[in-house]
Structures are given as structure tokens and as C-alpha cells.
């Protein structure tokens, strides 16, 4: 899994699913998942610590370097007893074919002496490459270090509950569950893969981080209103809107993802009208709505906990390209909102370019719109426009969001109220 993510640009979740294809649910599977994700989350810190003990880490065979990284994570972060972690990974290296096996002695010596103190402070000390650390500091200032450290920690399986018997179903299959920070949000420790749970198959639960659910709540009461969900993906937020009584128009550019969203809502016993449309262009044929949610495609830097591969590939150009598309989408979505309506713009990214700067550029070009303070049931940090939901130690993702409202008296030619 480590090899596929680092050297073949695989997504961590997909690579791990393939690697675990012949591993039964249980302690082994859980341990492998924890070590694989933990190693990727802590990779910059682990590399800095290992670099202090190695003359030339880049010269090592890939498998040996990854064994050192995983062993260092087990010893220094996961808390595996030192003798057990060192012995296990030395034995793994001995089993490698050819010349790498002869490096078992080096692995033994390095893992006995490696120390996270050698990683130093930020950026490596908080698990980020230098450019990404500077990017997040520019946005979050004194909150950057805490946000980065929070994303080093594992998260529970967060679910939103859609049926009264959800917890009974979960606990009946041996899952542990505790309430999350929002009503209807629960942290679950399942004893088997999600898709095998009766609570999931019967539409009682939907995986969803509480920060994602909080973003939807910024629209306020949507009962009886027609609401546009743009970038609907698998229908997670469309489900939340539909359950709250909205008539949902779900827009997604990818037909396959739209189809997954349609099936997901059917599993939950909910409905929406699905459209396959590029929201960065004029959305001809999409009805005018009372409110809209644009959870725009982004670089995902607020979700490094669950997608640690992002930090290994992120560049400033990625953020600039994403921002250009986000601004086009925001303008296009705003055209479909009636006068007096509301629009929530959100991204699970922690950079100024994709958040406040997109909204500021939109407002400067669209005088009929204004930004108002978003109201969400989680703590926020003010941004130049809008607010940040920060990653937290309990497992919350990071988001930027802004609530925009359109004037009652729009310009000539505005859609009818």
C-alpha cells in the first residue's frame, strides 16, 4: 500500500482495499489499516527523524525504506513496544528477495535509535511538507499547527443516522457507537466492513463527517424549499437536505458518480432529481431554486487525516487551478438562485485561494449578493470572508464556508421570485 501511494499515485483508500483483499476482518486487518494510514500521515516527520540516522535514505531500496518508516511509526507513534516493533520489521526485511535482505542489520540499528525529536518543529514536526505548511499558515495563522497536528490522528467511522433503529442494528452486530458533536451524528467502531453492516444495507446510516453535516446546516431551514446541491457526488449532502424536507436538485459532472448518488439516496429511502451537468458553465435546464449548496471540488487539504496522500502531491499551482474553477462554478450556481435566496459555498480545503479569495472575487463582480456570518453548530474561526471549521483531535475535518444572500430586488432580467 505504501509503495502504491508513494510511487504510483494511488489513492490510499483504494490501495489499501486492494492490499487487504485476502485479509479477513479482525485484529490483523485493523492493525494493518492503522499502520498504513498512520505511516502516511506522519511521513514527513518520520522521514526527518530517519534522515538524522541515515547517511543517504534515498539510496535505500524502496521496500527497505518503507519498512523503516512503518517500523518508526509503530515504535514512536503507535506505541508498539520497541523490541516487538524492531524485531517484526527486521524479520520482514530479512524475507525480502535478493540484496535488500542484507540490510536487516541496518534496519535493526536505525529503528533502535530513531527519535521523533530529530524531526524538529513545523513543518515536518506536524507532518507537512514545507510549501503546504506555509500555505496553511497563511490562512489559519496561529491555528495552523493545531489543525495540522489534529490531522495526524486517526478518526472514527462517522455516520449520520437516518432511522430510529440504527443504533440497535449497529450494536446488534457488535459495533461500538458514541454520540458525536451534532444531533444524529455518531462515531462508530464497527466489527466488520461498512458494506457488510445491516445498518448500512438497510439505509439506517450514512458515512459523513460532522463537519460536512455542519456545512449543510448553514443553509438554515430548507423544509418545503427547492434546493440545488452542486457537486453532489455520492449524494451525502443531498440526503441530508432531502431528509430535512427540501426538494433537492442534485448536480454532478460525472455520470458514474451521479449514478452512485442516485443509488445511495434510494438505499436511504430518500429522493432527489439528478442532473449530469458541468456547473462551471451556464446551467441551462436546471430550475431556479430558493437556495443552493456548492461544495466545490478542491485540493482537500482539510481532509489529510483520511486522505494523507494529498500532502505528498499538493502544489501551489493545484490551489490556483482549483480556485479558478471554483469561481466559475460559484458564478454559475448563483445565476440559478432566485432573488431573496441563499447560497452556501464550501470547500474542504484550508487555503485562502480556494476559500475567502474566491468569495471576495465573486462578491466584487456580483453586487446583488452579500456575505453574512454563517451559523453552524460547531466552533468556527473567522476568515476574511466567511469562516473556517478547523480539523480537531476528535476527528473533525477542516472546511471553509461562506453564506451568501441575494438581494430581494434583483437586476432586470433576474429569475422570478
Secondary structure, 3 states (H helix, E strand, C coil): CHHHHHHCCCCHHHHHHHHCCCCCCCHHHHHHHHHHHHHHHCHHHHHHHHHCCCCCHHHCCHHHHHHHHHHHHHHHHHCCCHHHHHHHHHHHHHCCCHHHHHHHHHHHHHHHHCCHHHHCCCCHHHCCCHHHHHHHHHHHHHHHHHHHHHCCCCCCEEEEECCCCHHHHHHHCCCEEEECCCCCEEEEECCCCHHHCHHHHCCCEEECCHHHHHHHHCCCCCCCCEEEEECCCCCHHHHHHHHCCCEEEEEECCHHHHHHHHHHHHHHCCCCEEEECCCCCCCCCCCCEEEEEEECCCCCCCCCCCCCHHHHHCCHHHHHHHHHHHHHHHHHHHCCEEEEEEEEEEECCCCCCCCHHHHHHHHHHCCCEEEECCCCCCCCEECCCCEEECCCCCCCCCEEEEEEEECCCCCCCCCCC
